[in-house]
């Protein structure tokens, strides 16, 4: 007949001490004093009738009896921890943290996000807007939108839309300037720079656009108002501050509603694109898979318009 089990706290004390090979580190893990931990282990040894540790001046080592029972207890407590972690995982599966650049958040994601929330009410969605690339290890981020070049080491990536840049301005400013017959007429307008995009070495800049439009060296592209956020640059443009070389996808809603107009169809492009990224192997997790499917549908809905 099996004897009754020893106290659970004593078994935990033994398992932690054996795993750390240290009374001090085990006591710290279990939030007890080393003296209290040692007392629990001595009680367990008395109960079992076997010494479990060889105690030396500054080290401890398992006895034959300790070595015999440690693997089973370690496996048992590991299983308990993993089982409890399922509760945290279940909770985490309901929280989706998305990292996106501020301009992308304000001008493209936020106006559409209500459709994802309506289709996935069980997911608690949290948007973190930052120009910095999210650290998936330390920032608690599940999925991110990045402007860059694939592949991204260690990450699954899915292309959303490429860089398509064209001049936009408010209808009022266009009227005040008497309209534009040719791209050369832009020299009469104040220009605006979105440095959150143009600050990137391989991103199309005003000089690139003018060259594509057949104008080279005749317009001072170093002048003008500068912003470090696409949404601020677009808002200033809507209010008539000047002409902005805008990312077509980020300006799409304002062009569609008439808050902005694009007087010329010439577009400057780059190899860069906006990508949806997450740690490789996480792309099939339900909350990430749901967000991927939704954002893909939103991008496909707009087609060539962005």
N, C-alpha and C positions, 0 to 999 in steps of 0.2 A: 504494500500500500504506500503510495507516495506521501511524503511529508508535506505539511502546508507550506505555501510559498513564503519566503522571507519578506520583510517590509520592502515595498517598491522603492522607497527613498534610498535604502541601503544598496539595492541593486544598481540604482542610478549612480550612486556615489562610486561604487566599484567600477562600473563601465566607463565613466568619465575619467577616473584616475588612471585606469589601464590604458585608455585611448591616448591621454595626454602624457602618460608616464611622469605625472607630476601632481602632487597634492595641491599645490598652489594654483596651477592653471585649472584644474578640475573644480576647485572651490570657487574660483572666479566665474566659471561657466554656470555653476549651479547657484551662485549668489549666496554662499554660506562661507563661514570662516574655515580655514584649514583645520583648526582644532575640531570643529563640529563634523567636518568631513571624515577626519581620522577616527572619530568616535563611532560614526555610522559604520565604517568599514570594520573596525574591531568587533562591533556587535554582530556584523554579518559573519565574520570569521568564527566567532563563538557559536553562532547558530549552526553554521555548516560543519564545525569541528575540523576546519582546515585553515591553515595560514594561506593567504592569497597573495601576499607581497613579501619579498625580501627587502627589508628596510635598511638602507645604508646611510652614511652621513649626509650625502647630498643627492642621492639617487634612490630610485625604487625599481624593482624588477618583479615580474610575475613569478610565482612559484609554479610548480607543476599543476597544482589544483587550480590556481588562477588562470594559467594558460589553457586549461581544459574548458573552463566555463566562459571565458571571455568571448570567443567567436559567436557563440549562440546568443549571449546577452547583447553584444554589439549589433548583431543582425536584428534582434527583436526591437531594440530601441531605435534603430535606423528605420525599421518598418513603421513604428509608431510615429516617428517624426514625419515620414513621407505621407502617412495617412492624414495627419493633422494638416500638413501643407496643402492637401487637396482642398480644404476649406478656403485657404488663402488664394489658391489657384482659381477656385470657383468665383471668388470675389473679384480677382484680377481679370478674369475673362469677361466681366461686365464693365470694365473700365478700359477705354481706348484713349491713349495719349498720342496726339498727332502734332508733330513739329513742322512748322511751315514758315517761309519768309513772310515778314509783315505785309508786303505789297500783295503777295499771292493770297494771303488770308483775307485781307480787306476787299480786294477787287475781284477775286474769283471764287474763293472757297466759301466765305461767309454768306454771300447771297444765295448759294445753292445748298448749303448744309442742312437746311430744314427738311429737304427730301430724304436725306440719309437718316435723320433723327426720326422722321415719321415712319420710315420703313424698318427701323431697328430700335424701337423704344426700350429694349432691354439693355442696350449698350449705353453706358455713361461716358459721353464723349467730351474730351478735354483738349482744347487747342492751345498749343504753346507757340507763340510767334517770335521768331528770332532769326537774324541773319546768319548766326553761327550754325555750323553743322552739328546736329544732335549727336551726343555720345550715347549709343544704345546701352552701354554697360553701366554708366553712372547717372544718366539723366532721367531714367524711368520712362523713356519714350518707346512706344510700340512701332510706330511707322512715321516716316518723314517725307516731305517733298524737298528735293534738292535740285538746284540748278547747276548742272555740270556735265561731265562726260562719263558714260558707262564704259566698262564695268567699274563698279565701286567695290574694292576688295572686302570680302567677307559679307557682302550684302546682296540680297535679291533686289533687282531693280526692274521697273516697268516704265517705259517712256510714256509721258503724257502728251506734251507738245513741244515743238522746237521753237527756236528763236526766230520770230518774224517781226521785224521792226519797221514802223512807218510813222511819218509825221502826223500829228493830230493837234487840233486846236478847237477852241469854242466857236460856235457859229457867230456869236457876237463879234469876237475879235476878227474873224474872217471878213465879216461885213465892214467893220471899221477900217480894215486895211484895203478895202476895195476889191477883195477876191484875189485869187492867184491864177494867172494864165499858164505859167510854167514854173518848174521848181526854182528857177533863178529868182522868182519873185519873193522867195522866202528870205532873201537878204534884207527885206524891209521889215521883217518881223523879229521880235525878241525871241530868242530860243531858250529852251529849258533842257537841263541835263538830269537824267536819273542815274546817279552814280552808284546806286545799288546794283545796277546792271552794267552801266558803261565803265564802272571801275574795274571790271573784269578784263584781263588783258586781251582775250579773244572774243570779246563781245562787240557787235557792230556799234559804231559811234557815228556822230553826225558827219564827220569827214567821209566815212565809208558810204553813208547813204548818198551824200552829194556826188561822190564819184560814180555810183551806180546810176544816178539821175543825169549823168553827163556834165556835171559841173565840178571842176577841179581847180582848187587854189584861188577861187574868186570870192569866197565867203569866209569870214573869220568865225571858225567854229569853236574857238576858245572862250568866247564871250558867253554871257547869259547866266541865268539863275540855276543853282544846283541844289539837288535834294539827295539824301542818302536812303530814301524810301520811295518805292514806286507809287504807293497810294498817295503820299503827299505831293509828289510831282504831278500826278493826274488830277488831284483836287485843285492845285494851283492853275493847271491848264484849263480845267472846266470854268474857273473863275475869270479866265481871260488874261493870265499873266504872260502867256507866250505860246510858242509852238514846241511840242514835246516829241522827241523820237521815242515812241512808246512800244512796249511789247503788245502785239496785237491781241493776245489772249487776255491780258490784264485790262486792256482798253475796250474789250468787246462789249460789255454791258453799256458803257457810256456811248459808244458808237451806235449801238442798236437803239438806244432811247433818244438819240439826238443831242445829248449833252456835249458830245464831241463830234467833229467831222474829220474825215481823212481826205484832204484835197487831191492827193496823188496816190496812185496804186503801187508805185515802186516800193519794194520791200527789201530791206537788208537782212541777210540771214547769217547764222553761225552754226558750227557743229554742235554747240551746246544745246541742251534741252532741259525742261523740267521733268524730273523722274520721281516716281513714288518708290521709296526704298524701305527695307526692313532687314533685320538680321537674316542671313540665309538659313532656311529651315523653318522660319516663323511665318512664311507667307500663306501657309494653309491653315493657320490658327483661325478659328471661326470669326473672331471679331476683326482680324486683319483681312481675312478673305472677304468679309462683308463690305469693308471699306474699299478694298480693291475693286470689287465688282461694281460698287456704286460710282466711284470716281471714274472708272472706265466708261460706264454708261453716260456719265455727264460729258466727258470729253468726246465720245463718239456722237453724242447728240448734236454737238456744234460742228463736227466735221471740218471742212475746209475753211470755215469762218474764223478759226483760230490757227 
